[in-house]
Each structure stands twice: as structure tokens, then as C-alpha cells.
């Protein structure tokens, strides 16, 4: 239990980048993704031991998603988030987003399409499917997004360096 998890996550990320040249999210050692405002993250050491950092004031009831009120691509995005963040299953999240975007993408609002594409860029990079990234990126860049929508997408991405060339310009931060 710690007062703030973000500084710990930043320190581990800096250490991993310094030692391995990148942030390890698979294998041993690794670190789980951290999104702004999250109340926890985990580090897995080279022996497989898991250390979870939890903010002291974390709510007693966490919102894990899976809302029955969501439909279409919004529901797919929510389910993929659960697969990634709570089940650590990047491959299942990738499959869900990829097929969900094909099924629901045409009728979904631009911001939902952008959220799905940004997540696919991040997942493709993490899974070593980098050949798919330019396709997702070109689609993301072509979407008409407002400044608040671009900000929403920026905050949805755990690894900012994967989004840099693909987000529509101008893009803050």
C-alpha cells in the first residue's frame, strides 16, 4: 500500500528502459500497464513473483466494466479493457477489438473508432504484430476528432510512444 502509485510505476518503467531498452509487458520480468488515475499496478520479477502496488485510498468497490448498458463498439472496447487490464490477455483483447471493429466500426462514432484503433496499435506493438500498425494508424489519422476527443484517446493509451506518429495533428502532449 502506497500513497501514490504513479511515481512507483514511473520509477520501474525508467529502470526497465535503462536496463532492457524498453518497457517489458510480457514474459519475465514485466510490469502491467498503468493508465492515468489508476489505483494499482503490478511488477513481476525474473523469478515470477508478483508485487502489486495499491494506492491507500483505492475505492473499496472497483469498477471492472462489463456494463450491460453499452452496445456495439463501446461494449467491445469495454470488454477488451477487461481482458487487457484485469485478465492480462493481450491476445484475446486484440481479437475482440479486431473483430468488433469490423462488425461495429462503420456505425460507431469516430471517437469509439479512434479508441479501438489506438488500442489495436498498442496491442499490435505489444504482441509483435508491428506490420499491422501502419494500417491502424492510417485509419486513426483519418478520423475527424475534436480536441477533447483527442485528449480522451491520449489518456486511454498506456504506452504513449506507440501513438506518436498516428494521432491526428494537432495533438496535445
DOPAMAR-389086 format. One record per atom (N, C-alpha, C): residue number from 1; x, y, z. Coordinates in Angstrom, 2 decimals. Layout:
REM DOPAMAR-389086
+-----+---------+---------+---------+
!   i !      px !      py !      pz !
+-----+---------+---------+---------+
! NUM !       X !       Y !       Z !
...
+-----+---------+---------+---------+
END
This chain:
REM DOPAMAR-389086
+-----+---------+---------+---------+
!   i !      px !      py !      pz !
+-----+---------+---------+---------+
!   1 !    0.85 !   -1.17 !    0.00 !
!   1 !    0.00 !    0.00 !    0.00 !
!   1 !    0.90 !    1.23 !    0.00 !
!   2 !    0.62 !    2.13 !   -0.94 !
!   2 !    1.42 !    3.35 !   -1.08 !
!   2 !    0.49 !    4.56 !   -1.20 !
!   3 !    1.04 !    5.74 !   -0.96 !
!   3 !    0.23 !    6.95 !   -1.06 !
!   3 !   -0.12 !    7.29 !   -2.50 !
!   4 !    0.80 !    7.03 !   -3.43 !
!   4 !    0.57 !    7.31 !   -4.84 !
!   4 !    1.29 !    6.24 !   -5.67 !
!   5 !    0.60 !    5.65 !   -6.62 !
!   5 !    1.21 !    4.58 !   -7.41 !
!   5 !    1.98 !    5.10 !   -8.62 !
!   6 !    1.59 !    6.25 !   -9.16 !
!   6 !    2.23 !    6.75 !  -10.39 !
!   6 !    3.74 !    6.92 !  -10.25 !
!   7 !    4.26 !    7.49 !   -9.15 !
!   7 !    5.72 !    7.62 !   -9.05 !
!   7 !    6.45 !    6.27 !   -9.03 !
!   8 !    5.85 !    5.28 !   -8.40 !
!   8 !    6.47 !    3.95 !   -8.37 !
!   8 !    6.49 !    3.35 !   -9.78 !
!   9 !    5.36 !    3.48 !  -10.47 !
!   9 !    5.30 !    2.95 !  -11.84 !
!   9 !    6.34 !    3.64 !  -12.71 !
!  10 !    6.45 !    4.96 !  -12.61 !
!  10 !    7.42 !    5.72 !  -13.40 !
!  10 !    8.84 !    5.26 !  -13.10 !
!  11 !    9.14 !    4.99 !  -11.83 !
!  11 !   10.48 !    4.54 !  -11.46 !
!  11 !   10.79 !    3.16 !  -12.05 !
!  12 !    9.84 !    2.25 !  -11.99 !
!  12 !   10.05 !    0.92 !  -12.57 !
!  12 !   10.19 !    0.99 !  -14.09 !
!  13 !    9.38 !    1.82 !  -14.73 !
!  13 !    9.47 !    2.00 !  -16.18 !
!  13 !   10.84 !    2.55 !  -16.56 !
!  14 !   11.31 !    3.55 !  -15.84 !
!  14 !   12.62 !    4.13 !  -16.12 !
!  14 !   13.72 !    3.09 !  -15.92 !
!  15 !   13.61 !    2.29 !  -14.88 !
!  15 !   14.59 !    1.24 !  -14.63 !
!  15 !   14.59 !    0.18 !  -15.72 !
!  16 !   13.42 !   -0.21 !  -16.17 !
!  16 !   13.33 !   -1.20 !  -17.25 !
!  16 !   13.92 !   -0.64 !  -18.55 !
!  17 !   13.56 !    0.60 !  -18.84 !
!  17 !   14.10 !    1.21 !  -20.08 !
!  17 !   15.62 !    1.30 !  -19.99 !
!  18 !   16.13 !    1.66 !  -18.82 !
!  18 !   17.57 !    1.76 !  -18.66 !
!  18 !   18.27 !    0.42 !  -18.78 !
!  19 !   17.66 !   -0.62 !  -18.26 !
!  19 !   18.27 !   -1.95 !  -18.26 !
!  19 !   18.03 !   -2.71 !  -19.56 !
!  20 !   16.80 !   -2.68 !  -20.06 !
!  20 !   16.42 !   -3.51 !  -21.21 !
!  20 !   16.20 !   -2.71 !  -22.50 !
!  21 !   16.19 !   -1.39 !  -22.39 !
!  21 !   15.97 !   -0.57 !  -23.58 !
!  21 !   14.51 !   -0.40 !  -23.95 !
!  22 !   13.62 !   -1.01 !  -23.18 !
!  22 !   12.18 !   -0.89 !  -23.42 !
!  22 !   11.44 !   -1.33 !  -22.17 !
!  23 !   10.14 !   -1.08 !  -22.16 !
!  23 !    9.30 !   -1.50 !  -21.05 !
!  23 !    8.78 !   -2.89 !  -21.37 !
!  24 !    9.05 !   -3.83 !  -20.49 !
!  24 !    8.64 !   -5.22 !  -20.70 !
!  24 !    7.22 !   -5.44 !  -20.18 !
!  25 !    6.32 !   -5.87 !  -21.06 !
!  25 !    4.95 !   -6.12 !  -20.63 !
!  25 !    4.58 !   -7.59 !  -20.77 !
!  26 !    5.52 !   -8.41 !  -21.25 !
!  26 !    5.29 !   -9.85 !  -21.37 !
!  26 !    6.53 !  -10.58 !  -20.90 !
!  27 !    6.35 !  -11.80 !  -20.48 !
!  27 !    7.49 !  -12.60 !  -20.03 !
!  27 !    7.93 !  -12.20 !  -18.63 !
!  28 !    9.16 !  -12.56 !  -18.31 !
!  28 !    9.73 !  -12.26 !  -17.00 !
!  28 !   11.03 !  -11.49 !  -17.20 !
!  29 !   11.26 !  -10.43 !  -16.52 !
!  29 !   10.34 !   -9.65 !  -15.70 !
!  29 !    9.38 !   -8.87 !  -16.59 !
!  30 !    8.35 !   -8.27 !  -15.95 !
!  30 !    7.40 !   -7.43 !  -16.68 !
!  30 !    6.68 !   -6.51 !  -15.71 !
!  31 !    5.98 !   -5.55 !  -16.28 !
!  31 !    5.19 !   -4.61 !  -15.50 !
!  31 !    3.84 !   -4.48 !  -16.19 !
!  32 !    2.79 !   -4.35 !  -15.41 !
!  32 !    1.47 !   -4.16 !  -16.01 !
!  32 !    1.30 !   -2.71 !  -16.43 !
!  33 !    0.36 !   -2.49 !  -17.32 !
!  33 !    0.10 !   -1.14 !  -17.81 !
!  33 !   -0.43 !   -0.26 !  -16.68 !
!  34 !   -0.16 !    1.02 !  -16.81 !
!  34 !   -0.70 !    1.98 !  -15.86 !
!  34 !   -1.33 !    3.12 !  -16.64 !
!  35 !   -2.59 !    3.35 !  -16.38 !
!  35 !   -3.30 !    4.45 !  -17.01 !
!  35 !   -3.45 !    5.57 !  -16.00 !
!  36 !   -3.43 !    6.83 !  -16.46 !
!  36 !   -3.61 !    7.94 !  -15.53 !
!  36 !   -4.86 !    7.75 !  -14.67 !
!  37 !   -4.68 !    7.92 !  -13.37 !
!  37 !   -5.80 !    7.78 !  -12.45 !
!  37 !   -5.99 !    6.38 !  -11.90 !
!  38 !   -5.26 !    5.40 !  -12.41 !
!  38 !   -5.40 !    4.03 !  -11.92 !
!  38 !   -4.92 !    3.96 !  -10.47 !
!  39 !   -5.44 !    2.99 !   -9.74 !
!  39 !   -5.10 !    2.89 !   -8.33 !
!  39 !   -4.18 !    1.71 !   -8.02 !
!  40 !   -3.73 !    1.00 !   -9.06 !
!  40 !   -2.83 !   -0.13 !   -8.82 !
!  40 !   -2.10 !   -0.54 !  -10.08 !
!  41 !   -0.99 !   -1.24 !   -9.89 !
!  41 !   -0.25 !   -1.88 !  -10.97 !
!  41 !    0.59 !   -2.98 !  -10.33 !
!  42 !    1.10 !   -3.89 !  -11.16 !
!  42 !    1.91 !   -4.99 !  -10.66 !
!  42 !    3.23 !   -5.08 !  -11.40 !
!  43 !    4.23 !   -5.58 !  -10.69 !
!  43 !    5.54 !   -5.87 !  -11.25 !
!  43 !    5.79 !   -7.34 !  -11.02 !
!  44 !    6.28 !   -8.03 !  -12.05 !
!  44 !    6.63 !   -9.44 !  -11.92 !
!  44 !    8.14 !   -9.52 !  -12.07 !
!  45 !    8.80 !  -10.09 !  -11.06 !
!  45 !   10.26 !  -10.14 !  -11.08 !
!  45 !   10.73 !  -11.33 !  -11.94 !
!  46 !   12.06 !  -11.46 !  -12.16 !
!  46 !   12.56 !  -12.53 !  -13.03 !
!  46 !   12.22 !  -13.94 !  -12.56 !
!  47 !   11.88 !  -14.11 !  -11.28 !
!  47 !   11.52 !  -15.43 !  -10.77 !
!  47 !   10.02 !  -15.69 !  -10.83 !
!  48 !    9.24 !  -14.69 !  -11.24 !
!  48 !    7.79 !  -14.86 !  -11.35 !
!  48 !    7.01 !  -14.36 !  -10.15 !
!  49 !    7.70 !  -13.79 !   -9.16 !
!  49 !    7.00 !  -13.22 !   -8.01 !
!  49 !    6.28 !  -11.95 !   -8.42 !
!  50 !    5.06 !  -11.77 !   -7.95 !
!  50 !    4.27 !  -10.60 !   -8.31 !
!  50 !    4.17 !   -9.66 !   -7.11 !
!  51 !    4.49 !   -8.40 !   -7.36 !
!  51 !    4.34 !   -7.36 !   -6.34 !
!  51 !    3.31 !   -6.38 !   -6.88 !
!  52 !    2.23 !   -6.18 !   -6.14 !
!  52 !    1.18 !   -5.27 !   -6.57 !
!  52 !    1.23 !   -4.02 !   -5.71 !
!  53 !    1.30 !   -2.87 !   -6.36 !
!  53 !    1.30 !   -1.57 !   -5.70 !
!  53 !   -0.13 !   -1.05 !   -5.74 !
!  54 !   -0.69 !   -0.75 !   -4.57 !
!  54 !   -2.08 !   -0.30 !   -4.45 !
!  54 !   -2.10 !    1.02 !   -3.71 !
!  55 !   -2.81 !    1.97 !   -4.28 !
!  55 !   -2.96 !    3.28 !   -3.62 !
!  55 !   -3.80 !    3.09 !   -2.36 !
!  56 !   -3.35 !    3.68 !   -1.25 !
!  56 !   -4.02 !    3.53 !    0.04 !
!  56 !   -5.50 !    3.89 !    0.00 !
!  57 !   -5.84 !    4.93 !   -0.76 !
!  57 !   -7.23 !    5.37 !   -0.79 !
!  57 !   -8.02 !    4.76 !   -1.95 !
!  58 !   -7.57 !    3.61 !   -2.43 !
!  58 !   -8.30 !    2.95 !   -3.51 !
!  58 !   -9.73 !    2.67 !   -3.05 !
!  59 !  -10.71 !    2.90 !   -3.93 !
!  59 !  -12.10 !    2.65 !   -3.54 !
!  59 !  -12.31 !    1.19 !   -3.15 !
!  60 !  -13.20 !    0.97 !   -2.20 !
!  60 !  -13.50 !   -0.39 !   -1.75 !
!  60 !  -14.11 !   -1.21 !   -2.89 !
!  61 !  -14.91 !   -0.57 !   -3.73 !
!  61 !  -15.53 !   -1.23 !   -4.87 !
!  61 !  -14.90 !   -0.70 !   -6.15 !
!  62 !  -14.21 !   -1.57 !   -6.87 !
!  62 !  -13.60 !   -1.17 !   -8.13 !
!  62 !  -14.57 !   -1.42 !   -9.27 !
!  63 !  -14.53 !   -0.54 !  -10.27 !
!  63 !  -15.37 !   -0.68 !  -11.45 !
!  63 !  -14.57 !   -1.47 !  -12.48 !
!  64 !  -15.01 !   -2.70 !  -12.72 !
!  64 !  -14.30 !   -3.56 !  -13.65 !
!  64 !  -14.89 !   -3.52 !  -15.05 !
!  65 !  -15.98 !   -2.85 !  -15.25 !
!  65 !  -16.57 !   -2.76 !  -16.58 !
!  65 !  -17.56 !   -3.87 !  -16.84 !
!  66 !  -17.80 !   -4.12 !  -18.10 !
!  66 !  -18.75 !   -5.14 !  -18.48 !
!  66 !  -20.18 !   -4.66 !  -18.38 !
!  67 !  -20.39 !   -3.37 !  -18.56 !
!  67 !  -21.72 !   -2.79 !  -18.43 !
!  67 !  -22.68 !   -3.37 !  -19.46 !
!  68 !  -23.84 !   -3.76 !  -19.01 !
!  68 !  -24.90 !   -4.26 !  -19.89 !
!  68 !  -25.53 !   -3.11 !  -20.68 !
!  69 !  -25.30 !   -1.87 !  -20.24 !
!  69 !  -25.88 !   -0.71 !  -20.91 !
!  69 !  -25.14 !   -0.34 !  -22.18 !
!  70 !  -23.91 !   -0.81 !  -22.34 !
!  70 !  -23.13 !   -0.49 !  -23.53 !
!  70 !  -23.54 !   -1.41 !  -24.68 !
!  71 !  -23.37 !   -0.90 !  -25.90 !
!  71 !  -23.70 !   -1.70 !  -27.08 !
!  71 !  -22.66 !   -1.43 !  -28.16 !
!  72 !  -22.63 !   -2.29 !  -29.15 !
!  72 !  -21.77 !   -2.10 !  -30.31 !
!  72 !  -20.31 !   -2.01 !  -29.96 !
!  73 !  -19.62 !   -1.08 !  -30.62 !
!  73 !  -18.17 !   -0.94 !  -30.44 !
!  73 !  -17.82 !   -0.50 !  -29.02 !
!  74 !  -18.66 !    0.30 !  -28.38 !
!  74 !  -18.39 !    0.72 !  -27.00 !
!  74 !  -18.30 !   -0.50 !  -26.08 !
!  75 !  -19.15 !   -1.45 !  -26.28 !
!  75 !  -19.13 !   -2.68 !  -25.46 !
!  75 !  -17.88 !   -3.51 !  -25.76 !
!  76 !  -17.51 !   -3.58 !  -27.03 !
!  76 !  -16.31 !   -4.31 !  -27.42 !
!  76 !  -15.08 !   -3.69 !  -26.76 !
!  77 !  -14.99 !   -2.35 !  -26.79 !
!  77 !  -13.85 !   -1.65 !  -26.18 !
!  77 !  -13.80 !   -1.93 !  -24.68 !
!  78 !  -14.94 !   -1.90 !  -24.02 !
!  78 !  -15.00 !   -2.17 !  -22.59 !
!  78 !  -14.57 !   -3.60 !  -22.29 !
!  79 !  -15.04 !   -4.55 !  -23.07 !
!  79 !  -14.64 !   -5.95 !  -22.86 !
!  79 !  -13.15 !   -6.15 !  -23.11 !
!  80 !  -12.61 !   -5.49 !  -24.14 !
!  80 !  -11.17 !   -5.60 !  -24.41 !
!  80 !  -10.37 !   -5.01 !  -23.25 !
!  81 !  -10.85 !   -3.93 !  -22.66 !
!  81 !  -10.17 !   -3.33 !  -21.50 !
!  81 !  -10.12 !   -4.33 !  -20.34 !
!  82 !  -11.20 !   -5.03 !  -20.11 !
!  82 !  -11.22 !   -6.04 !  -19.05 !
!  82 !  -10.21 !   -7.15 !  -19.36 !
!  83 !  -10.18 !   -7.61 !  -20.60 !
!  83 !   -9.23 !   -8.66 !  -20.99 !
!  83 !   -7.79 !   -8.21 !  -20.79 !
!  84 !   -7.49 !   -6.95 !  -21.12 !
!  84 !   -6.12 !   -6.45 !  -21.01 !
!  84 !   -5.73 !   -6.16 !  -19.58 !
!  85 !   -6.57 !   -5.40 !  -18.88 !
!  85 !   -6.16 !   -4.86 !  -17.59 !
!  85 !   -6.40 !   -5.79 !  -16.42 !
!  86 !   -7.41 !   -6.62 !  -16.50 !
!  86 !   -7.73 !   -7.47 !  -15.35 !
!  86 !   -7.40 !   -8.93 !  -15.59 !
!  87 !   -7.35 !   -9.35 !  -16.85 !
!  87 !   -7.02 !  -10.74 !  -17.14 !
!  87 !   -5.66 !  -10.89 !  -17.80 !
!  88 !   -5.02 !   -9.76 !  -18.11 !
!  88 !   -3.69 !   -9.74 !  -18.75 !
!  88 !   -3.63 !  -10.61 !  -20.00 !
!  89 !   -4.69 !  -10.57 !  -20.79 !
!  89 !   -4.76 !  -11.39 !  -22.01 !
!  89 !   -4.79 !  -10.47 !  -23.23 !
!  90 !   -3.60 !  -10.03 !  -23.65 !
!  90 !   -3.50 !   -9.13 !  -24.79 !
!  90 !   -4.01 !   -9.76 !  -26.08 !
!  91 !   -3.75 !  -11.04 !  -26.26 !
!  91 !   -4.17 !  -11.71 !  -27.49 !
!  91 !   -5.70 !  -11.73 !  -27.61 !
!  92 !   -6.39 !  -12.05 !  -26.52 !
!  92 !   -7.86 !  -12.07 !  -26.56 !
!  92 !   -8.41 !  -10.65 !  -26.76 !
!  93 !   -7.78 !   -9.66 !  -26.15 !
!  93 !   -8.21 !   -8.28 !  -26.33 !
!  93 !   -8.02 !   -7.85 !  -27.78 !
!  94 !   -6.90 !   -8.23 !  -28.38 !
!  94 !   -6.64 !   -7.92 !  -29.78 !
!  94 !   -7.71 !   -8.54 !  -30.67 !
!  95 !   -8.00 !   -9.82 !  -30.47 !
!  95 !   -9.02 !  -10.49 !  -31.29 !
!  95 !  -10.38 !   -9.83 !  -31.13 !
!  96 !  -10.74 !   -9.49 !  -29.89 !
!  96 !  -12.04 !   -8.86 !  -29.64 !
!  96 !  -12.14 !   -7.51 !  -30.35 !
!  97 !  -11.10 !   -6.69 !  -30.23 !
!  97 !  -11.13 !   -5.37 !  -30.88 !
!  97 !  -11.11 !   -5.48 !  -32.39 !
!  98 !  -10.29 !   -6.36 !  -32.91 !
!  98 !  -10.17 !   -6.53 !  -34.35 !
!  98 !  -11.51 !   -6.94 !  -34.96 !
!  99 !  -12.15 !   -7.96 !  -34.39 !
!  99 !  -13.43 !   -8.40 !  -34.94 !
!  99 !  -14.54 !   -7.39 !  -34.61 !
! 100 !  -14.50 !   -6.79 !  -33.44 !
! 100 !  -15.51 !   -5.80 !  -33.07 !
! 100 !  -15.47 !   -4.58 !  -33.96 !
! 101 !  -14.27 !   -4.14 !  -34.34 !
! 101 !  -14.15 !   -3.00 !  -35.24 !
! 101 !  -14.70 !   -3.34 !  -36.62 !
! 102 !  -14.46 !   -4.56 !  -37.08 !
! 102 !  -15.02 !   -4.99 !  -38.37 !
! 102 !  -16.55 !   -5.02 !  -38.32 !
! 103 !  -17.11 !   -5.54 !  -37.22 !
! 103 !  -18.57 !   -5.68 !  -37.11 !
! 103 !  -19.28 !   -4.36 !  -36.84 !
! 104 !  -18.72 !   -3.53 !  -35.97 !
! 104 !  -19.44 !   -2.34 !  -35.49 !
! 104 !  -18.80 !   -1.01 !  -35.90 !
! 105 !  -17.63 !   -1.05 !  -36.52 !
! 105 !  -16.89 !    0.18 !  -36.79 !
! 105 !  -17.61 !    1.17 !  -37.69 !
! 106 !  -18.30 !    0.70 !  -38.70 !
! 106 !  -18.92 !    1.62 !  -39.65 !
! 106 !  -20.01 !    2.48 !  -39.03 !
! 107 !  -20.75 !    1.93 !  -38.08 !
! 107 !  -21.84 !    2.70 !  -37.47 !
! 107 !  -21.43 !    3.36 !  -36.15 !
! 108 !  -20.22 !    3.11 !  -35.69 !
! 108 !  -19.76 !    3.68 !  -34.41 !
! 108 !  -19.32 !    5.12 !  -34.59 !
! 109 !  -19.48 !    5.93 !  -33.53 !
! 109 !  -18.97 !    7.31 !  -33.57 !
! 109 !  -17.45 !    7.31 !  -33.77 !
! 110 !  -16.93 !    8.39 !  -34.35 !
! 110 !  -15.50 !    8.50 !  -34.64 !
! 110 !  -14.64 !    8.29 !  -33.40 !
! 111 !  -15.08 !    8.81 !  -32.25 !
! 111 !  -14.27 !    8.68 !  -31.04 !
! 111 !  -14.16 !    7.21 !  -30.61 !
! 112 !  -15.22 !    6.43 !  -30.77 !
! 112 !  -15.15 !    5.00 !  -30.44 !
! 112 !  -14.23 !    4.27 !  -31.41 !
! 113 !  -14.32 !    4.62 !  -32.68 !
! 113 !  -13.41 !    4.02 !  -33.66 !
! 113 !  -11.96 !    4.35 !  -33.30 !
! 114 !  -11.72 !    5.60 !  -32.92 !
! 114 !  -10.37 !    6.03 !  -32.56 !
! 114 !   -9.85 !    5.29 !  -31.32 !
! 115 !  -10.71 !    5.11 !  -30.33 !
! 115 !  -10.31 !    4.38 !  -29.12 !
! 115 !   -9.94 !    2.94 !  -29.47 !
! 116 !  -10.74 !    2.31 !  -30.33 !
! 116 !  -10.45 !    0.94 !  -30.74 !
! 116 !   -9.15 !    0.87 !  -31.53 !
! 117 !   -8.96 !    1.80 !  -32.45 !
! 117 !   -7.74 !    1.80 !  -33.26 !
! 117 !   -6.50 !    2.07 !  -32.42 !
! 118 !   -6.59 !    3.00 !  -31.48 !
! 118 !   -5.45 !    3.29 !  -30.60 !
! 118 !   -5.09 !    2.05 !  -29.77 !
! 119 !   -6.11 !    1.36 !  -29.28 !
! 119 !   -5.86 !    0.14 !  -28.51 !
! 119 !   -5.25 !   -0.94 !  -29.40 !
! 120 !   -5.71 !   -1.04 !  -30.65 !
! 120 !   -5.14 !   -2.02 !  -31.57 !
! 120 !   -3.68 !   -1.71 !  -31.89 !
! 121 !   -3.35 !   -0.43 !  -32.01 !
! 121 !   -1.95 !   -0.04 !  -32.24 !
! 121 !   -1.10 !   -0.49 !  -31.06 !
! 122 !   -1.59 !   -0.20 !  -29.86 !
! 122 !   -0.85 !   -0.57 !  -28.65 !
! 122 !   -0.71 !   -2.08 !  -28.52 !
! 123 !   -1.80 !   -2.80 !  -28.76 !
! 123 !   -1.77 !   -4.27 !  -28.67 !
! 123 !   -0.91 !   -4.88 !  -29.76 !
! 124 !   -1.01 !   -4.38 !  -30.98 !
! 124 !   -0.19 !   -4.91 !  -32.08 !
! 124 !    1.29 !   -4.76 !  -31.76 !
! 125 !    1.65 !   -3.62 !  -31.19 !
! 125 !    3.04 !   -3.38 !  -30.81 !
! 125 !    3.47 !   -4.36 !  -29.72 !
! 126 !    2.62 !   -4.52 !  -28.70 !
! 126 !    2.95 !   -5.41 !  -27.57 !
! 126 !    3.04 !   -6.87 !  -28.02 !
! 127 !    2.22 !   -7.25 !  -28.99 !
! 127 !    2.18 !   -8.65 !  -29.45 !
! 127 !    3.18 !   -8.93 !  -30.57 !
! 128 !    3.95 !   -7.92 !  -30.97 !
! 128 !    4.92 !   -8.13 !  -32.04 !
! 128 !    4.30 !   -8.18 !  -33.43 !
! 129 !    3.10 !   -7.65 !  -33.57 !
! 129 !    2.42 !   -7.62 !  -34.87 !
! 129 !    2.56 !   -6.22 !  -35.47 !
! 130 !    3.78 !   -5.72 !  -35.49 !
! 130 !    4.03 !   -4.34 !  -35.90 !
! 130 !    3.68 !   -4.07 !  -37.35 !
! 131 !    3.58 !   -5.11 !  -38.17 !
! 131 !    3.21 !   -4.91 !  -39.56 !
! 131 !    1.78 !   -4.40 !  -39.71 !
! 132 !    0.95 !   -4.59 !  -38.68 !
! 132 !   -0.44 !   -4.12 !  -38.71 !
! 132 !   -0.58 !   -2.65 !  -38.28 !
! 133 !    0.43 !   -2.14 !  -37.58 !
! 133 !    0.34 !   -0.80 !  -37.00 !
! 133 !    0.10 !    0.29 !  -38.04 !
! 134 !    0.79 !    0.31 !  -39.19 !
! 134 !    0.52 !    1.38 !  -40.16 !
! 134 !   -0.93 !    1.41 !  -40.65 !
! 135 !   -1.56 !    0.26 !  -40.81 !
! 135 !   -2.96 !    0.22 !  -41.25 !
! 135 !   -3.86 !    0.84 !  -40.20 !
! 136 !   -3.68 !    0.43 !  -38.93 !
! 136 !   -4.49 !    1.01 !  -37.86 !
! 136 !   -4.20 !    2.51 !  -37.75 !
! 137 !   -2.93 !    2.86 !  -37.86 !
! 137 !   -2.53 !    4.27 !  -37.72 !
! 137 !   -3.11 !    5.16 !  -38.81 !
! 138 !   -3.09 !    4.68 !  -40.04 !
! 138 !   -3.66 !    5.47 !  -41.14 !
! 138 !   -5.16 !    5.70 !  -40.92 !
! 139 !   -5.84 !    4.66 !  -40.45 !
! 139 !   -7.28 !    4.80 !  -40.17 !
! 139 !   -7.52 !    5.79 !  -39.04 !
! 140 !   -6.69 !    5.71 !  -38.00 !
! 140 !   -6.82 !    6.63 !  -36.86 !
! 140 !   -6.58 !    8.07 !  -37.30 !
! 141 !   -5.54 !    8.28 !  -38.07 !
! 141 !   -5.19 !    9.62 !  -38.53 !
! 141 !   -6.30 !   10.24 !  -39.38 !
! 142 !   -7.07 !    9.43 !  -40.10 !
! 142 !   -8.11 !    9.92 !  -41.00 !
! 142 !   -9.41 !   10.30 !  -40.28 !
! 143 !   -9.56 !    9.93 !  -39.01 !
! 143 !  -10.81 !   10.21 !  -38.30 !
! 143 !  -10.93 !   11.68 !  -37.91 !
! 144 !  -12.12 !   12.26 !  -38.09 !
! 144 !  -12.34 !   13.64 !  -37.66 !
! 144 !  -12.63 !   13.67 !  -36.16 !
! 145 !  -11.68 !   14.18 !  -35.38 !
! 145 !  -11.82 !   14.20 !  -33.92 !
! 145 !  -11.69 !   15.62 !  -33.39 !
! 146 !  -12.44 !   15.90 !  -32.36 !
! 146 !  -12.33 !   17.19 !  -31.68 !
! 146 !  -11.15 !   17.15 !  -30.72 !
! 147 !  -10.74 !   18.30 !  -30.24 !
! 147 !   -9.64 !   18.36 !  -29.27 !
! 147 !   -9.95 !   17.55 !  -28.00 !
! 148 !  -11.17 !   17.65 !  -27.42 !
! 148 !  -11.47 !   16.82 !  -26.25 !
! 148 !  -11.45 !   15.31 !  -26.56 !
! 149 !  -11.86 !   14.93 !  -27.76 !
! 149 !  -11.81 !   13.51 !  -28.14 !
! 149 !  -10.37 !   13.04 !  -28.27 !
! 150 !   -9.50 !   13.87 !  -28.86 !
! 150 !   -8.08 !   13.51 !  -28.95 !
! 150 !   -7.48 !   13.36 !  -27.55 !
! 151 !   -7.89 !   14.24 !  -26.63 !
! 151 !   -7.41 !   14.15 !  -25.26 !
! 151 !   -7.88 !   12.84 !  -24.61 !
! 152 !   -9.12 !   12.46 !  -24.87 !
! 152 !   -9.66 !   11.21 !  -24.34 !
! 152 !   -8.84 !   10.02 !  -24.85 !
! 153 !   -8.47 !   10.04 !  -26.11 !
! 153 !   -7.67 !    8.96 !  -26.68 !
! 153 !   -6.29 !    8.95 !  -26.06 !
! 154 !   -5.70 !   10.13 !  -25.92 !
! 154 !   -4.37 !   10.23 !  -25.31 !
! 154 !   -4.36 !    9.58 !  -23.92 !
! 155 !   -5.40 !    9.82 !  -23.14 !
! 155 !   -5.47 !    9.26 !  -21.79 !
! 155 !   -5.81 !    7.77 !  -21.78 !
! 156 !   -6.28 !    7.25 !  -22.88 !
! 156 !   -6.63 !    5.83 !  -22.93 !
! 156 !   -5.43 !    4.94 !  -23.23 !
! 157 !   -4.34 !    5.54 !  -23.66 !
! 157 !   -3.18 !    4.76 !  -24.10 !
! 157 !   -2.15 !    4.67 !  -22.98 !
! 158 !   -1.77 !    3.45 !  -22.64 !
! 158 !   -0.82 !    3.24 !  -21.54 !
! 158 !    0.62 !    3.46 !  -21.98 !
! 159 !    0.92 !    3.22 !  -23.24 !
! 159 !    2.29 !    3.40 !  -23.73 !
! 159 !    2.28 !    4.49 !  -24.80 !
! 160 !    2.47 !    5.75 !  -24.37 !
! 160 !    2.34 !    6.90 !  -25.27 !
! 160 !    3.21 !    6.86 !  -26.51 !
! 161 !    4.40 !    6.23 !  -26.44 !
! 161 !    5.27 !    6.23 !  -27.61 !
! 161 !    4.68 !    5.46 !  -28.78 !
! 162 !    3.68 !    4.58 !  -28.56 !
! 162 !    3.07 !    3.85 !  -29.67 !
! 162 !    2.10 !    4.73 !  -30.45 !
! 163 !    1.62 !    5.81 !  -29.87 !
! 163 !    0.62 !    6.64 !  -30.54 !
! 163 !    1.22 !    7.80 !  -31.32 !
! 164 !    2.44 !    8.17 !  -31.03 !
! 164 !    3.02 !    9.41 !  -31.53 !
! 164 !    2.79 !    9.65 !  -33.03 !
! 165 !    3.15 !    8.74 !  -33.91 !
! 165 !    3.01 !    9.06 !  -35.33 !
! 165 !    1.58 !    8.94 !  -35.87 !
! 166 !    0.66 !    8.44 !  -35.08 !
! 166 !   -0.64 !    8.08 !  -35.63 !
! 166 !   -1.79 !    8.99 !  -35.25 !
! 167 !   -1.65 !    9.76 !  -34.20 !
! 167 !   -2.77 !   10.57 !  -33.79 !
! 167 !   -2.89 !   11.82 !  -34.64 !
! 168 !   -4.11 !   12.24 !  -34.92 !
! 168 !   -4.32 !   13.41 !  -35.77 !
! 168 !   -3.66 !   14.65 !  -35.15 !
! 169 !   -3.14 !   15.48 !  -36.00 !
! 169 !   -2.49 !   16.70 !  -35.55 !
! 169 !   -3.45 !   17.86 !  -35.68 !
! 170 !   -3.41 !   18.88 !  -34.83 !
! 170 !   -2.50 !   18.97 !  -33.70 !
! 170 !   -2.97 !   18.08 !  -32.57 !
! 171 !   -2.02 !   17.48 !  -31.86 !
! 171 !   -2.36 !   16.61 !  -30.75 !
! 171 !   -1.58 !   17.03 !  -29.54 !
! 172 !   -2.26 !   17.45 !  -28.46 !
! 172 !   -1.55 !   17.90 !  -27.26 !
! 172 !   -0.84 !   16.77 !  -26.54 !
! 173 !    0.32 !   17.05 !  -25.98 !
! 173 !    1.03 !   16.16 !  -25.09 !
! 173 !    1.63 !   14.99 !  -25.71 !
+-----+---------+---------+---------+
END
